[in-house]
């Protein structure tokens, strides 16, 4: 969205909420035509939904907490921002990072299901990826979704009889059809004409494809330049993806190849940094450890190397058929037990 488009939809949302008379949490979902700026309201959720929970996590703004306090009669000025501890809830969140939400579809588990996607929800869960570039977060998200993909590129080859027809169909596999189209020489404009996906997104996906093409052109890890390696990591490539692009799995076990790339990367000083989400784009210092890893940085936001108390608790991943909120509860209880110890 351009700034004017975002402001238009923002103003419309405020008018809708005031007209309905909602005090508390609400989200409005639109279908928007960027050519004519025509729009349709798909739904208005005057409750804490999955979308609002994700928005709260993405911005660091505690929507449920603030909504409950507003219902009790507090004002926004009365409530402290739980991340900065200094500003109030009246401050609108500002982001200096990128967040990408990717749905999880389990359509393959249902016989005869229509794979075409529309405004009605067919997903059973979603993931949220955080980083500094769109290329980074889209690759992170595609890995996290738990369907055997390593990112946008260097996955198991998918079989498509007619790429042009597949591009026209909005299905759960469409993003990988786009990658296939790039391989077959389709331009960004051609893919836009077939999909109507905004060129901004297509350009970012093409950047990943182009970096992958440059990696494939390298004959071995010894001729892989530091700048290309750094660019690949900034764009969300894993060591596994880089090893596969270099053709190293033909010479050795892929795990050993990934470790060889890791050693090469560490030798070049290409390491991730820990960044802190602060809700106000670093205007005020954050007081909570809401963190993410990225290669688009030069220094850690916090000191942790000498902290012997650190414990990592792995989550259960995206909700799917057979795995839902009960596994989140297990993760929360594990953390609570560790804190008591």
DRENDO-1510 file (C-alpha; in Angstrom, 1 decimal, always signed):
<recs>
REC; n; res; u; v; w
REC; 1; UNK; +0.0; +0.0; +0.0 .
REC; 2; UNK; +1.1; +3.5; -0.7 .
REC; 3; UNK; +1.0; +6.0; +2.2 .
REC; 4; UNK; -2.2; +7.6; +0.8 .
REC; 5; UNK; -3.9; +4.2; +0.4 .
REC; 6; UNK; -2.9; +3.2; +3.9 .
REC; 7; UNK; -4.2; +6.5; +5.3 .
REC; 8; UNK; -7.5; +6.1; +3.4 .
REC; 9; UNK; -8.2; +2.6; +4.8 .
REC; 10; UNK; -7.1; +3.8; +8.3 .
REC; 11; UNK; -9.6; +6.7; +8.2 .
REC; 12; UNK; -12.3; +4.4; +6.9 .
REC; 13; UNK; -11.6; +1.9; +9.8 .
REC; 14; UNK; -11.9; +4.7; +12.4 .
REC; 15; UNK; -15.2; +5.8; +10.9 .
REC; 16; UNK; -16.6; +2.3; +10.9 .
REC; 17; UNK; -15.6; +1.7; +14.5 .
REC; 18; UNK; -17.1; +5.0; +15.7 .
REC; 19; UNK; -20.3; +4.3; +13.7 .
REC; 20; UNK; -20.7; +0.9; +15.3 .
REC; 21; UNK; -19.8; +2.3; +18.7 .
REC; 22; UNK; -17.0; -0.1; +19.6 .
REC; 23; UNK; -14.9; +0.5; +22.7 .
REC; 24; UNK; -11.9; -1.9; +22.8 .
REC; 25; UNK; -10.3; -4.1; +20.2 .
REC; 26; UNK; -11.6; -4.4; +16.6 .
REC; 27; UNK; -10.1; -5.2; +13.2 .
REC; 28; UNK; -11.5; -4.4; +9.7 .
REC; 29; UNK; -10.6; -6.5; +6.6 .
REC; 30; UNK; -10.8; -5.0; +3.1 .
REC; 31; UNK; -10.6; -6.0; -0.5 .
REC; 32; UNK; -8.9; -3.1; -2.2 .
REC; 33; UNK; -8.3; -2.3; -5.9 .
REC; 34; UNK; -5.1; -0.2; -6.2 .
REC; 35; UNK; -5.9; +0.8; -9.8 .
REC; 36; UNK; -9.3; +2.6; -9.0 .
REC; 37; UNK; -8.9; +2.8; -5.1 .
REC; 38; UNK; -12.3; +1.1; -5.0 .
REC; 39; UNK; -12.7; -1.1; -1.9 .
REC; 40; UNK; -15.1; -3.5; -0.2 .
REC; 41; UNK; -15.3; -4.3; +3.5 .
REC; 42; UNK; -15.0; -8.1; +3.9 .
REC; 43; UNK; -15.6; -8.2; +7.6 .
REC; 44; UNK; -15.5; -6.3; +10.9 .
REC; 45; UNK; -14.4; -8.3; +13.9 .
REC; 46; UNK; -15.3; -6.5; +17.2 .
REC; 47; UNK; -13.3; -9.0; +19.3 .
REC; 48; UNK; -9.8; -10.4; +19.8 .
REC; 49; UNK; -9.4; -12.6; +16.7 .
REC; 50; UNK; -6.4; -14.5; +15.3 .
REC; 51; UNK; -5.7; -11.5; +13.1 .
REC; 52; UNK; -5.6; -9.1; +16.0 .
REC; 53; UNK; -3.4; -11.5; +18.1 .
REC; 54; UNK; -0.9; -11.5; +15.2 .
REC; 55; UNK; -1.1; -7.7; +14.9 .
REC; 56; UNK; -0.4; -7.4; +18.6 .
REC; 57; UNK; +2.6; -9.7; +18.4 .
REC; 58; UNK; +3.9; -8.0; +15.2 .
REC; 59; UNK; +3.8; -4.5; +16.7 .
REC; 60; UNK; +4.5; -5.3; +20.4 .
REC; 61; UNK; +1.3; -3.4; +21.3 .
REC; 62; UNK; -0.8; -5.4; +23.9 .
REC; 63; UNK; -4.2; -5.1; +22.3 .
REC; 64; UNK; -6.0; -7.5; +24.6 .
REC; 65; UNK; -4.6; -5.9; +27.7 .
REC; 66; UNK; -5.5; -2.3; +26.5 .
REC; 67; UNK; -9.0; -3.4; +25.4 .
REC; 68; UNK; -9.7; -4.9; +28.8 .
REC; 69; UNK; -8.6; -1.8; +30.6 .
REC; 70; UNK; -10.7; +0.5; +28.3 .
REC; 71; UNK; -13.7; -1.7; +29.1 .
REC; 72; UNK; -13.0; -1.0; +32.8 .
REC; 73; UNK; -13.1; +2.7; +32.2 .
REC; 74; UNK; -9.4; +3.5; +31.9 .
REC; 75; UNK; -8.2; +6.0; +29.2 .
REC; 76; UNK; -5.3; +5.4; +26.8 .
REC; 77; UNK; -3.2; +8.1; +28.6 .
REC; 78; UNK; -3.6; +6.1; +31.9 .
REC; 79; UNK; -2.0; +2.9; +30.5 .
REC; 80; UNK; +1.8; +2.4; +30.3 .
REC; 81; UNK; +3.3; +0.8; +27.2 .
REC; 82; UNK; +4.4; -2.6; +28.6 .
REC; 83; UNK; +7.5; -2.6; +26.2 .
REC; 84; UNK; +9.0; +0.8; +26.8 .
REC; 85; UNK; +7.6; +1.3; +30.3 .
REC; 86; UNK; +7.8; +5.1; +29.7 .
REC; 87; UNK; +5.3; +5.9; +27.0 .
REC; 88; UNK; +1.5; +5.5; +27.2 .
REC; 89; UNK; -0.8; +3.3; +25.2 .
REC; 90; UNK; -1.9; +6.4; +23.3 .
REC; 91; UNK; +1.3; +6.2; +21.2 .
REC; 92; UNK; +0.7; +4.5; +17.8 .
REC; 93; UNK; +3.2; +1.7; +17.2 .
REC; 94; UNK; +6.0; +2.5; +14.7 .
REC; 95; UNK; +8.1; -0.4; +13.2 .
REC; 96; UNK; +11.7; -0.4; +12.0 .
REC; 97; UNK; +11.5; -4.0; +10.9 .
REC; 98; UNK; +9.3; -6.2; +8.6 .
REC; 99; UNK; +6.7; -8.7; +9.6 .
REC; 100; UNK; +5.2; -11.3; +7.3 .
REC; 101; UNK; +2.2; -13.5; +8.0 .
REC; 102; UNK; +1.9; -16.7; +6.0 .
REC; 103; UNK; -1.1; -19.0; +6.3 .
REC; 104; UNK; -0.9; -22.8; +6.8 .
REC; 105; UNK; -3.2; -24.7; +4.5 .
REC; 106; UNK; -3.8; -28.4; +5.1 .
REC; 107; UNK; -5.9; -28.8; +1.9 .
REC; 108; UNK; -4.1; -32.0; +0.9 .
REC; 109; UNK; -5.7; -33.8; +3.9 .
REC; 110; UNK; -9.2; -33.4; +2.4 .
REC; 111; UNK; -10.3; -35.5; -0.6 .
REC; 112; UNK; -11.8; -33.5; -3.4 .
REC; 113; UNK; -11.2; -30.1; -1.8 .
REC; 114; UNK; -11.1; -27.0; -4.0 .
REC; 115; UNK; -7.6; -25.5; -3.7 .
REC; 116; UNK; -8.7; -22.0; -5.1 .
REC; 117; UNK; -8.2; -19.3; -2.5 .
REC; 118; UNK; -10.6; -16.4; -2.0 .
REC; 119; UNK; -11.9; -14.1; +0.7 .
REC; 120; UNK; -13.3; -17.1; +2.8 .
REC; 121; UNK; -10.8; -18.5; +5.2 .
REC; 122; UNK; -9.4; -22.0; +4.4 .
REC; 123; UNK; -6.2; -21.8; +6.5 .
REC; 124; UNK; -5.9; -23.8; +9.8 .
REC; 125; UNK; -3.1; -21.7; +11.2 .
REC; 126; UNK; -0.4; -19.2; +10.3 .
REC; 127; UNK; +3.2; -18.2; +11.1 .
REC; 128; UNK; +4.7; -14.8; +11.6 .
REC; 129; UNK; +8.3; -14.0; +10.5 .
REC; 130; UNK; +10.3; -11.0; +11.6 .
REC; 131; UNK; +13.3; -9.5; +9.9 .
REC; 132; UNK; +14.8; -6.3; +8.3 .
REC; 133; UNK; +13.9; -7.1; +4.6 .
REC; 134; UNK; +11.0; -8.6; +2.9 .
REC; 135; UNK; +13.2; -11.1; +1.2 .
REC; 136; UNK; +14.4; -12.3; +4.6 .
REC; 137; UNK; +10.9; -12.6; +6.2 .
REC; 138; UNK; +9.3; -14.4; +3.2 .
REC; 139; UNK; +12.0; -17.1; +3.2 .
REC; 140; UNK; +11.8; -17.4; +7.0 .
REC; 141; UNK; +8.1; -17.8; +6.9 .
REC; 142; UNK; +8.0; -20.4; +4.1 .
REC; 143; UNK; +10.5; -22.5; +6.2 .
REC; 144; UNK; +8.5; -22.1; +9.4 .
REC; 145; UNK; +5.1; -23.1; +7.9 .
REC; 146; UNK; +6.1; -26.7; +8.3 .
REC; 147; UNK; +5.4; -28.2; +4.9 .
REC; 148; UNK; +8.9; -29.2; +3.9 .
REC; 149; UNK; +10.0; -26.0; +2.1 .
REC; 150; UNK; +13.4; -24.5; +2.7 .
REC; 151; UNK; +12.4; -21.0; +1.5 .
REC; 152; UNK; +11.4; -19.4; -1.8 .
REC; 153; UNK; +14.1; -21.2; -3.8 .
REC; 154; UNK; +16.1; -24.5; -3.7 .
REC; 155; UNK; +13.1; -26.7; -2.8 .
REC; 156; UNK; +12.2; -30.0; -4.2 .
REC; 157; UNK; +11.2; -29.4; -7.8 .
REC; 158; UNK; +7.4; -29.1; -8.2 .
REC; 159; UNK; +5.8; -30.6; -11.4 .
REC; 160; UNK; +3.7; -28.0; -13.3 .
REC; 161; UNK; +2.4; -28.9; -16.8 .
REC; 162; UNK; +1.2; -25.4; -17.7 .
REC; 163; UNK; +3.0; -22.5; -15.8 .
REC; 164; UNK; +0.8; -19.8; -17.3 .
REC; 165; UNK; -2.4; -21.5; -16.3 .
REC; 166; UNK; -1.1; -22.2; -12.8 .
REC; 167; UNK; -0.1; -18.5; -12.4 .
REC; 168; UNK; -3.7; -17.5; -13.1 .
REC; 169; UNK; -5.1; -19.8; -10.4 .
REC; 170; UNK; -4.8; -18.4; -6.8 .
REC; 171; UNK; -3.9; -21.6; -4.9 .
REC; 172; UNK; -1.8; -22.5; -1.9 .
REC; 173; UNK; +1.1; -23.4; -4.2 .
REC; 174; UNK; +1.1; -20.2; -6.2 .
REC; 175; UNK; +4.2; -18.6; -4.7 .
REC; 176; UNK; +6.2; -21.7; -5.8 .
REC; 177; UNK; +4.7; -21.4; -9.3 .
REC; 178; UNK; +6.1; -17.8; -9.4 .
REC; 179; UNK; +9.5; -19.2; -8.6 .
REC; 180; UNK; +9.1; -21.8; -11.4 .
REC; 181; UNK; +8.0; -19.0; -13.8 .
REC; 182; UNK; +11.2; -16.9; -13.0 .
REC; 183; UNK; +13.2; -20.0; -13.8 .
REC; 184; UNK; +11.5; -20.3; -17.2 .
REC; 185; UNK; +12.2; -16.7; -18.1 .
REC; 186; UNK; +8.9; -15.0; -17.3 .
REC; 187; UNK; +9.4; -11.3; -16.5 .
REC; 188; UNK; +7.9; -9.4; -13.6 .
REC; 189; UNK; +5.4; -7.6; -15.9 .
REC; 190; UNK; +4.3; -10.9; -17.4 .
REC; 191; UNK; +3.7; -12.5; -14.0 .
REC; 192; UNK; +1.9; -9.3; -12.9 .
REC; 193; UNK; -0.5; -9.5; -15.9 .
REC; 194; UNK; -1.3; -13.1; -15.0 .
REC; 195; UNK; -1.5; -12.8; -11.2 .
REC; 196; UNK; -2.2; -9.1; -10.4 .
REC; 197; UNK; +0.2; -9.4; -7.5 .
REC; 198; UNK; +1.7; -6.0; -6.8 .
REC; 199; UNK; +5.0; -5.5; -8.7 .
REC; 200; UNK; +6.7; -4.5; -5.4 .
REC; 201; UNK; +6.3; -8.1; -4.1 .
REC; 202; UNK; +7.3; -9.6; -7.4 .
REC; 203; UNK; +10.4; -7.5; -7.6 .
REC; 204; UNK; +11.4; -8.7; -4.1 .
REC; 205; UNK; +10.8; -12.3; -5.0 .
REC; 206; UNK; +12.9; -11.8; -8.2 .
REC; 207; UNK; +15.8; -10.5; -6.1 .
REC; 208; UNK; +15.8; -13.8; -4.2 .
REC; 209; UNK; +15.7; -15.7; -7.6 .
REC; 210; UNK; +18.5; -13.6; -9.0 .
REC; 211; UNK; +20.7; -14.2; -5.9 .
REC; 212; UNK; +20.0; -17.9; -6.2 .
REC; 213; UNK; +21.0; -17.8; -9.8 .
REC; 214; UNK; +24.3; -16.1; -8.9 .
REC; 215; UNK; +24.9; -18.8; -6.3 .
REC; 216; UNK; +24.3; -21.6; -8.9 .
REC; 217; UNK; +26.9; -19.9; -11.1 .
REC; 218; UNK; +29.6; -20.5; -8.4 .
REC; 219; UNK; +31.4; -23.8; -9.0 .
REC; 220; UNK; +32.4; -24.4; -5.4 .
REC; 221; UNK; +32.5; -22.9; -1.9 .
REC; 222; UNK; +36.1; -21.8; -2.6 .
REC; 223; UNK; +35.0; -19.3; -5.3 .
REC; 224; UNK; +32.0; -18.0; -3.3 .
REC; 225; UNK; +32.7; -14.3; -2.6 .
REC; 226; UNK; +32.0; -12.7; +0.8 .
REC; 227; UNK; +29.7; -10.1; -0.7 .
REC; 228; UNK; +27.5; -12.7; -2.4 .
REC; 229; UNK; +27.4; -14.8; +0.7 .
REC; 230; UNK; +26.5; -11.8; +2.9 .
REC; 231; UNK; +23.8; -10.8; +0.4 .
REC; 232; UNK; +22.3; -14.3; +0.5 .
REC; 233; UNK; +22.2; -14.3; +4.3 .
REC; 234; UNK; +20.6; -10.9; +4.4 .
REC; 235; UNK; +17.9; -12.2; +2.0 .
REC; 236; UNK; +17.1; -15.1; +4.3 .
REC; 237; UNK; +19.0; -17.9; +2.7 .
REC; 238; UNK; +20.0; -20.8; +5.0 .
REC; 239; UNK; +23.3; -22.5; +4.9 .
REC; 240; UNK; +21.4; -25.5; +3.6 .
REC; 241; UNK; +20.0; -23.5; +0.7 .
REC; 242; UNK; +23.4; -22.0; -0.2 .
REC; 243; UNK; +25.0; -25.5; -0.1 .
REC; 244; UNK; +22.3; -26.9; -2.4 .
REC; 245; UNK; +22.6; -23.9; -4.8 .
REC; 246; UNK; +26.4; -24.6; -5.0 .
REC; 247; UNK; +25.7; -28.3; -5.9 .
REC; 248; UNK; +27.6; -29.5; -2.8 .
REC; 249; UNK; +25.1; -32.2; -2.0 .
REC; 250; UNK; +26.4; -34.1; -5.0 .
REC; 251; UNK; +29.8; -34.3; -3.4 .
REC; 252; UNK; +29.0; -34.9; +0.2 .
REC; 253; UNK; +26.1; -35.4; +2.7 .
REC; 254; UNK; +23.9; -32.2; +2.7 .
REC; 255; UNK; +24.4; -31.8; +6.5 .
REC; 256; UNK; +28.2; -31.8; +6.1 .
REC; 257; UNK; +27.8; -29.4; +3.2 .
REC; 258; UNK; +25.7; -27.0; +5.3 .
REC; 259; UNK; +28.3; -27.1; +8.1 .
REC; 260; UNK; +31.0; -26.3; +5.5 .
REC; 261; UNK; +29.0; -23.2; +4.5 .
REC; 262; UNK; +28.6; -22.3; +8.1 .
REC; 263; UNK; +32.3; -22.6; +8.7 .
REC; 264; UNK; +33.0; -20.5; +5.6 .
REC; 265; UNK; +30.5; -17.8; +6.8 .
REC; 266; UNK; +31.9; -17.6; +10.3 .
REC; 267; UNK; +35.4; -17.3; +8.9 .
REC; 268; UNK; +34.2; -14.3; +6.9 .
REC; 269; UNK; +32.6; -12.8; +10.0 .
REC; 270; UNK; +29.1; -13.1; +8.6 .
REC; 271; UNK; +27.0; -13.7; +11.8 .
REC; 272; UNK; +23.5; -12.8; +12.8 .
REC; 273; UNK; +22.7; -10.1; +15.4 .
REC; 274; UNK; +20.0; -10.0; +18.0 .
REC; 275; UNK; +17.5; -7.1; +17.5 .
REC; 276; UNK; +14.9; -5.9; +20.0 .
REC; 277; UNK; +11.3; -5.0; +19.1 .
REC; 278; UNK; +10.4; -1.8; +20.9 .
REC; 279; UNK; +7.1; -0.6; +19.3 .
REC; 280; UNK; +8.4; +2.9; +18.7 .
REC; 281; UNK; +11.2; +2.4; +16.1 .
REC; 282; UNK; +14.0; +2.9; +18.7 .
REC; 283; UNK; +12.7; +6.4; +19.6 .
REC; 284; UNK; +12.5; +5.1; +23.3 .
REC; 285; UNK; +14.6; +2.3; +24.8 .
REC; 286; UNK; +12.8; -1.0; +25.2 .
REC; 287; UNK; +12.6; -2.7; +28.6 .
REC; 288; UNK; +11.5; -6.2; +27.6 .
REC; 289; UNK; +13.3; -9.0; +25.7 .
REC; 290; UNK; +11.1; -9.3; +22.6 .
REC; 291; UNK; +13.8; -10.3; +20.2 .
REC; 292; UNK; +14.5; -11.6; +16.7 .
REC; 293; UNK; +17.7; -12.6; +14.7 .
REC; 294; UNK; +18.8; -11.0; +11.5 .
REC; 295; UNK; +21.8; -10.6; +9.3 .
REC; 296; UNK; +20.8; -7.0; +8.5 .
REC; 297; UNK; +22.7; -5.4; +11.4 .
REC; 298; UNK; +26.1; -4.7; +12.8 .
REC; 299; UNK; +25.6; -5.0; +16.6 .
REC; 300; UNK; +23.4; -6.8; +19.2 .
REC; 301; UNK; +20.7; -4.7; +20.9 .
REC; 302; UNK; +21.2; -6.7; +24.1 .
REC; 303; UNK; +24.1; -8.4; +25.9 .
REC; 304; UNK; +23.6; -12.2; +26.4 .
REC; 305; UNK; +26.9; -14.0; +25.7 .
REC; 306; UNK; +27.8; -14.4; +29.3 .
REC; 307; UNK; +24.3; -15.0; +30.6 .
REC; 308; UNK; +24.4; -18.6; +31.9 .
REC; 309; UNK; +20.7; -18.5; +32.9 .
REC; 310; UNK; +19.5; -18.6; +29.3 .
REC; 311; UNK; +17.1; -21.4; +28.4 .
REC; 312; UNK; +15.6; -22.0; +24.9 .
REC; 313; UNK; +12.0; -23.4; +24.8 .
REC; 314; UNK; +11.0; -24.5; +21.3 .
REC; 315; UNK; +7.4; -23.8; +20.3 .
REC; 316; UNK; +5.2; -26.3; +18.4 .
REC; 317; UNK; +5.0; -24.3; +15.2 .
REC; 318; UNK; +2.0; -23.2; +13.1 .
REC; 319; UNK; -1.4; -24.5; +14.1 .
REC; 320; UNK; -2.3; -27.5; +11.9 .
REC; 321; UNK; -4.8; -30.3; +12.0 .
REC; 322; UNK; -3.8; -32.3; +15.1 .
REC; 323; UNK; -1.8; -29.4; +16.7 .
REC; 324; UNK; -3.4; -26.3; +18.2 .
REC; 325; UNK; -3.6; -24.1; +21.3 .
REC; 326; UNK; -2.9; -26.9; +23.7 .
REC; 327; UNK; +0.7; -27.1; +22.6 .
REC; 328; UNK; +1.1; -23.4; +23.1 .
REC; 329; UNK; -0.2; -24.0; +26.7 .
REC; 330; UNK; +2.6; -26.6; +27.2 .
REC; 331; UNK; +5.2; -24.0; +26.0 .
REC; 332; UNK; +3.9; -21.4; +28.4 .
REC; 333; UNK; +3.8; -23.8; +31.3 .
REC; 334; UNK; +7.4; -24.9; +30.6 .
REC; 335; UNK; +8.5; -21.2; +30.7 .
REC; 336; UNK; +6.6; -20.6; +34.0 .
REC; 337; UNK; +8.2; -23.7; +35.5 .
REC; 338; UNK; +11.7; -22.6; +34.4 .
REC; 339; UNK; +11.1; -19.1; +35.9 .
REC; 340; UNK; +10.2; -20.6; +39.3 .
REC; 341; UNK; +13.4; -22.7; +39.3 .
</recs>
